[in-house]
Amino acid sequence: MVLAFAGVSVVSMAQEAVPTEKYSVATNSFWSNWFVQANVVGTSFYGSQEGAFMKPKTLFKNYRTNLGFSVALGKWFTPGIGLRTKFTGIWGRSVIGENKKDNASKYWVLNEQVLFNLSNMLCGYSETRVWNFIPYVGAGVGRNMSYNTYSMDLNAGILNMFRLNKKVAINLDINYGLFDPRFDGINATNSTTKNTFKNMDRTLSVEVGLTYNFGKATWSKTPDVEAIKALSQGQIDALNAQLADANAENARLRNQIANHKCPTATNAVDAKTTVKEIVSAPVSVFFNIGKSKVASQKDLQNVQAVAEAAKANNAKIVVTGYADSKTGNANFNQTLSEKRANAVADALVNMGVDRSNIEINAAGGVDTLSPISFNRRATVELK
């Protein structure tokens, strides 16, 4: 089973060769991210009377091994930290000798365990990740029903979860437990002996089974607040510019009415120029960090006005992409700014603008706007 785990792990790591972007997630409700597990358990029992360490050559002898089962109920409080309550039993061995029938016993253990999903904590959360590597530690109580003995226990292990779909995963769980030396029914030490590692009963278990996630099983990405702020400010700036142009035009019309003058050919040209000035003010389209997909489709509403003006006047449009200089190296930012410019150019083509009338520039990483996140954008203007 260990060899099979190693083989699957290599395949899983190969599938995840593409790095996962790290980002924050929103906190879910209490009733989200719960799971249940059911496993078949193979356990090797080692009594305190046998010495301090498990001997590898006898670890899987049938007089000390037995099959059982485990069930667990748990919850993830974050993508990296969770708790589970786990019941394990029910057939065990008390190693009296090398006759497995003489060693047979029945027991159960109830543990509370803290889970640490290192895959999410170190590599960033991904709801499509195939393999999650989850060490854990726990404590609980056990009872040997055959000998009517109780014991507190400490345990640690590694839970490997292999995703089948959003709701179901395959478990491979390897764990190690420590018990009071009298738990297996053999009084290897007297009651005054201190329970050190050397004289404790031990178990080594391998479990295989399924996890079922119920309720909401994923975590939602938190909005990029800085990008939203930049988007809102860009819309406000555009509205202010349009308002200023409208006020200027209203003042011109009031002056015409007051002087009883009709628009002349020259005035018509001026009016046309004024219209061009309104739509040729740069329009910003914002992006999330490291992305070339438009953060909000509302940005494209302002771009539509530029597209209509360009088509009406057979004018060219200049699209310039930017990245923030504090994220990524120069080559990455140059490529990213070009991708952002092309994304906006594609949107203009969808609006009916001829591709030959679009000029694309890539400015790379810049820090011309503050805060730095405002530079994650592309600008659109008439040439």
C-alpha positions in Angstrom: 0.0 0.0 0.0 2.9 2.4 0.8 4.4 1.7 -2.7 1.0 2.3 -4.3 0.8 5.6 -2.4 4.3 6.6 -3.7 3.3 5.9 -7.2 0.0 7.8 -7.1 1.8 10.7 -5.4 4.3 11.0 -8.2 1.5 11.1 -10.8 -0.4 13.7 -8.7 2.6 16.0 -8.4 3.2 15.7 -12.2 -0.4 16.8 -12.7 0.2 19.9 -10.6 3.4 21.0 -12.3 1.6 24.3 -13.2 2.0 26.6 -10.2 -1.2 27.7 -8.4 -1.8 31.4 -7.9 -2.0 32.3 -4.2 -5.0 34.4 -3.2 -7.3 35.0 -0.2 -10.6 33.3 0.2 -13.8 34.5 1.8 -14.9 32.9 5.1 -17.8 30.5 4.6 -20.7 29.9 7.0 -20.5 27.4 9.8 -22.6 24.9 7.9 -20.2 24.9 4.9 -17.1 22.6 4.3 -18.2 19.6 6.4 -17.2 16.1 5.4 -17.6 12.5 6.4 -15.1 9.7 5.9 -15.3 5.9 6.0 -12.2 3.7 5.8 -11.0 0.1 5.9 -8.1 0.0 8.4 -5.1 -2.3 8.7 -3.3 -2.0 12.0 -0.1 -3.4 13.4 -0.1 -3.6 17.3 3.0 -3.4 19.4 3.0 -3.8 23.1 5.0 -2.1 25.7 6.4 -5.4 26.8 8.2 -5.8 23.5 10.6 -2.8 23.9 11.0 0.7 22.8 10.8 0.4 19.0 8.7 -1.5 16.5 10.9 -4.1 14.8 10.5 -3.8 11.0 10.9 -7.6 10.4 7.9 -8.4 12.6 5.8 -5.3 11.8 3.5 -7.1 9.5 3.4 -10.5 11.1 -0.2 -11.9 11.2 0.0 -12.4 15.0 0.2 -8.6 15.5 -2.0 -7.3 12.6 -5.7 -7.1 12.1 -8.3 -5.3 9.9 -10.9 -2.9 11.2 -12.7 0.2 10.1 -12.9 3.9 10.9 -15.5 6.6 10.5 -15.0 10.4 10.9 -16.9 13.6 10.9 -15.0 16.8 10.2 -15.0 20.4 9.1 -12.6 22.8 7.4 -12.6 26.2 9.0 -10.1 27.6 6.4 -8.6 25.9 3.3 -5.6 25.0 5.5 -7.0 24.1 8.9 -9.7 21.7 10.0 -10.9 19.4 12.8 -12.3 15.9 12.7 -13.7 13.5 15.2 -12.7 9.9 14.4 -13.8 6.5 15.6 -11.6 3.5 15.0 -12.0 -0.2 15.9 -13.0 -2.9 16.3 -10.7 -5.9 16.0 -7.2 -5.8 17.4 -4.3 -7.8 18.8 -2.7 -7.9 22.2 0.7 -9.4 21.5 1.0 -12.2 24.0 2.8 -14.6 21.7 3.0 -15.6 18.1 -0.5 -17.2 18.0 -2.9 -14.8 16.4 -5.9 -16.4 17.9 -4.5 -16.0 21.4 -3.7 -12.4 20.6 -7.2 -11.5 19.4 -9.0 -8.7 21.2 -11.6 -6.0 20.5 -11.1 -2.3 21.1 -12.2 1.1 20.0 -10.6 4.5 20.0 -12.2 8.0 19.8 -9.9 10.9 18.7 -10.2 14.6 18.1 -7.7 15.6 15.4 -6.4 18.9 14.0 -5.8 18.8 10.3 -3.3 20.9 8.4 -3.7 21.0 4.6 -0.2 21.9 3.6 -1.0 21.8 -0.1 -3.4 24.8 0.4 -1.2 26.5 3.0 2.0 26.4 1.0 0.9 26.3 -2.6 -2.4 28.3 -2.5 -6.0 27.1 -2.5 -7.2 25.3 -5.7 -10.6 23.6 -5.8 -9.4 21.4 -8.7 -6.2 20.2 -7.1 -5.9 16.4 -7.4 -3.8 15.6 -4.4 -4.0 17.3 -1.0 -1.3 16.5 1.6 -2.7 16.8 5.1 -0.6 16.1 8.3 -2.5 15.9 11.5 -2.1 15.5 15.3 -4.7 14.4 17.8 -5.6 13.0 21.2 -8.4 10.9 22.6 -9.5 7.9 24.6 -9.6 4.2 23.8 -11.0 1.1 25.4 -9.9 -2.5 25.1 -13.2 -4.3 25.5 -11.6 -7.8 25.8 -9.7 -6.7 28.9 -11.9 -3.9 30.1 -9.1 -1.4 30.1 -9.2 2.3 29.2 -6.4 4.6 28.0 -5.7 8.1 26.9 -3.9 8.2 23.5 -1.8 10.6 21.4 -1.7 10.2 17.6 -0.2 11.8 14.5 -0.5 10.9 10.9 -0.7 12.0 7.2 -4.0 12.1 5.4 -3.6 12.0 1.6 -6.8 12.9 -0.3 -7.1 12.3 -4.1 -10.0 14.3 -5.6 -12.5 12.5 -7.8 -14.9 15.4 -8.1 -16.1 18.4 -6.0 -17.9 16.1 -3.5 -15.9 12.8 -3.4 -12.2 12.0 -2.7 -10.2 8.9 -2.1 -8.3 8.7 1.3 -5.0 7.2 2.1 -4.3 7.7 5.8 -1.1 6.6 7.6 -1.1 7.2 11.4 0.8 6.3 14.6 -0.7 6.0 18.0 0.6 5.9 21.6 -1.4 4.3 24.5 -1.1 3.6 28.2 1.0 0.4 28.7 -2.0 -1.5 30.2 -4.3 -0.7 27.2 -3.5 -4.1 25.6 -4.4 -6.0 28.8 -0.8 -7.0 29.5 0.6 -5.4 32.7 4.2 -4.9 31.5 4.9 -2.2 34.1 3.6 -1.6 37.6 1.3 1.2 38.4 4.1 3.5 39.7 6.1 3.4 36.5 6.1 6.6 34.5 4.5 6.3 31.0 7.4 7.1 28.8 7.7 6.4 25.1 9.7 3.3 25.9 7.0 1.5 27.8 3.8 2.6 25.9 1.6 0.4 23.7 1.7 1.5 20.1 -0.2 1.2 16.8 0.7 1.8 13.2 -2.2 1.9 10.8 -2.9 2.4 7.1 -6.4 3.3 6.1 -8.1 3.4 2.7 -11.5 4.8 2.0 -13.7 7.7 0.8 -14.4 11.3 1.8 -17.8 12.9 1.0 -18.1 16.6 1.3 -21.6 18.0 2.0 -22.8 21.5 2.1 -20.7 24.0 0.3 -17.4 22.2 -0.4 -15.3 25.0 -2.0 -14.0 28.5 -1.1 -14.7 31.7 -3.0 -12.0 34.1 -4.0 -12.2 37.4 -2.2 -12.7 40.4 -4.6 -9.6 42.4 -5.5 -10.6 45.5 -3.5 -7.9 47.7 -5.0 -9.0 46.8 -8.5 -12.6 47.6 -7.5 -11.5 51.0 -6.1 -9.5 51.7 -9.3 -12.5 50.7 -11.4 -14.9 52.9 -9.4 -12.5 55.9 -9.6 -12.0 55.4 -13.4 -15.8 55.5 -13.9 -16.1 58.6 -11.7 -13.3 60.3 -13.7 -15.0 59.4 -17.0 -18.4 60.8 -15.7 -16.7 64.0 -14.5 -15.0 64.5 -17.9 -18.3 64.0 -19.7 -20.1 66.4 -17.3 -17.4 69.0 -17.9 -17.7 68.6 -21.6 -21.5 68.8 -21.4 -21.4 72.0 -19.3 -19.0 73.5 -21.8 -21.4 72.7 -24.7 -24.4 74.0 -22.7 -22.5 77.3 -22.1 -21.7 77.6 -25.9 -25.3 77.0 -26.8 -26.6 79.5 -24.3 -24.2 82.0 -25.7 -25.5 81.3 -29.2 -29.1 81.8 -28.1 -28.2 85.0 -26.3 -26.6 86.5 -29.4 -29.2 85.1 -31.9 -26.6 83.3 -34.0 -27.1 80.1 -35.9 -24.2 77.6 -36.2 -21.9 78.4 -39.1 -19.8 75.9 -41.1 -16.9 76.9 -38.8 -19.0 76.3 -35.7 -20.0 72.9 -37.1 -16.4 72.0 -37.5 -15.8 73.2 -33.9 -18.8 71.1 -32.7 -17.3 68.0 -34.5 -14.0 68.7 -32.9 -15.6 69.0 -29.5 -17.3 65.6 -29.9 -14.0 64.1 -30.8 -12.4 65.6 -27.7 -15.2 64.1 -25.5 -14.6 60.5 -26.8 -10.9 60.8 -27.2 -10.2 61.2 -23.5 -8.4 58.0 -22.5 -10.8 55.4 -21.1 -9.3 52.9 -18.6 -10.1 49.2 -18.4 -8.8 47.5 -15.3 -7.5 44.0 -14.6 -6.8 41.9 -11.5 -3.2 41.2 -10.4 -1.4 38.9 -12.9 -4.5 38.6 -15.1 -5.3 39.6 -18.7 -9.1 39.1 -18.4 -11.1 42.3 -17.9 -12.0 42.6 -14.3 -15.5 44.1 -14.9 -17.5 44.1 -18.1 -18.8 47.5 -17.0 -15.5 49.0 -18.1 -16.4 48.0 -21.7 -19.5 50.3 -21.6 -17.1 53.3 -21.7 -15.1 51.6 -24.4 -18.3 51.3 -26.5 -18.5 55.1 -26.8 -15.0 55.2 -28.2 -15.8 52.4 -30.6 -18.9 54.2 -31.9 -17.0 57.4 -32.4 -14.2 55.6 -34.3 -16.6 53.9 -36.6 -18.6 57.1 -37.3 -15.4 59.1 -38.1 -13.3 56.3 -39.6 -10.7 57.1 -36.9 -8.0 54.9 -35.5 -8.0 53.7 -31.9 -4.9 53.4 -29.7 -5.0 50.7 -27.0 -2.1 50.7 -24.5 -1.6 48.0 -22.0 0.1 48.4 -18.6 1.2 46.3 -15.6 2.2 47.5 -12.1 6.0 47.6 -11.8 6.0 46.1 -8.3 4.6 42.7 -9.3 6.6 40.4 -11.5 9.8 41.0 -13.5 10.2 43.3 -16.5 9.8 40.5 -19.1 6.6 39.2 -17.4 5.1 42.7 -17.1 5.9 43.4 -20.8 4.1 40.3 -21.9 1.2 40.9 -19.5 0.7 44.4 -20.7 0.6 43.2 -24.3 -2.0 40.5 -23.4 -4.1 43.2 -21.7 -4.0 45.4 -24.7 -4.9 42.5 -27.0 -7.8 41.6 -24.7 -9.3 45.1 -25.1 -8.6 45.1 -28.8 -10.6 41.9 -29.1 -13.5 43.6 -27.3 -13.3 46.5 -29.8 -13.4 44.1 -32.7 -16.5 42.5 -31.2 -18.0 46.0 -31.1 -17.5 46.3 -34.9 -14.2 48.2 -35.1 -12.0 47.1 -37.9 -8.8 45.4 -36.6 -6.7 47.4 -39.0 -7.9 50.6 -37.2 -6.6 49.5 -33.9 -3.0 50.3 -32.8 -1.7 48.2 -29.9 1.0 49.3 -27.5 2.5 47.5 -24.5 4.1 49.8 -21.9 5.2 47.0 -19.5 5.4 47.6 -15.8 4.8 51.2 -14.6 4.2 53.1 -11.4 2.6 56.3 -12.8 -0.6 55.9 -10.8 -1.1 55.6 -7.1 -1.9 53.2 -5.5 0.2 50.8 -7.6 -2.8 48.6 -8.4 -4.3 51.4 -10.6 -1.6 50.6 -13.1 -3.1 47.2 -13.8 -5.0 48.5 -16.8 -5.3 49.3 -20.5 -6.2 52.6 -21.9 -8.4 53.3 -25.0 -8.4 56.5 -27.0 -8.8 57.9 -30.5 -5.7 58.7 -32.4 
